[in-house]
Amino acid sequence: MRFSAVVLAVVSAAAVGLAQTTGTGDATFYEAGLGACGVFNTDSDFIVAIDAATFDNFPGATGNPNANPICHKSLTATGPDGKTVTVTVTDRCAGCAPGSIDLTPTAFQQLASLDVGRLHGVTWTLSA
């Protein structure tokens, strides 16, 4: 009994520490405003809305999105041609597929022209 309690505690602690810190998907852009993290942003800010699956399942996430530990983390996105942009997570993208991100127009333009609309094959990494 004592052994199983110790194993359960170790496994539980390890599971809590796991988080999706990288992803691959599409990048799009949107009009910023009041985000899920409770911060108001403008289109000129370097921010990102991360896909809902990653946002909702991030360790420590609760029913209050303003308190989600993913909020205010730094994310570096790399386009298929190697261009990068570093942004801050301040929103949740309900319409994004897992691994995809939604950037402000200013941030998106660091990766591609707005005329592209949707950029495929974007990888991203969250900083600790």
Steps between C-alpha positions, in 0.01 A plus 500: 500500500776742594689421177193566282441834669859606429478385137169680454643820647804487269287428191255778591780751553655408167168537317439846645842612375428393141390772264489543128790735445536458124260474211467500124207629301369800314542865590223748429432853623210668676383832641620521858285618790421361842664157510429189705784592736313816601735736316390758243732513198517683169593379152846655538584284806714189463252252647356161410182303554598136544276212393220415744621143564842621615353791697231293675726205584803692617601377848337712768221625273167545679160635408643852528696562178650819648693283745627248242876448551553516120398867509789743457744228392732586216454304176742498208345408166704399197358513149581246229769733358677536838371847595413528869289716726477501879161578649318480833205265559198711594212323330335169411418414139174304498512447122862389478588136440734347760848642447378805309528862615331832431726807497437871487555646153824665616639170629379303195684743270827392659440158343316586176294761321140538614405409141602141581215478751587155631857381540545121507778312679566745781678357803496660841665464839388633837767639730504392861 
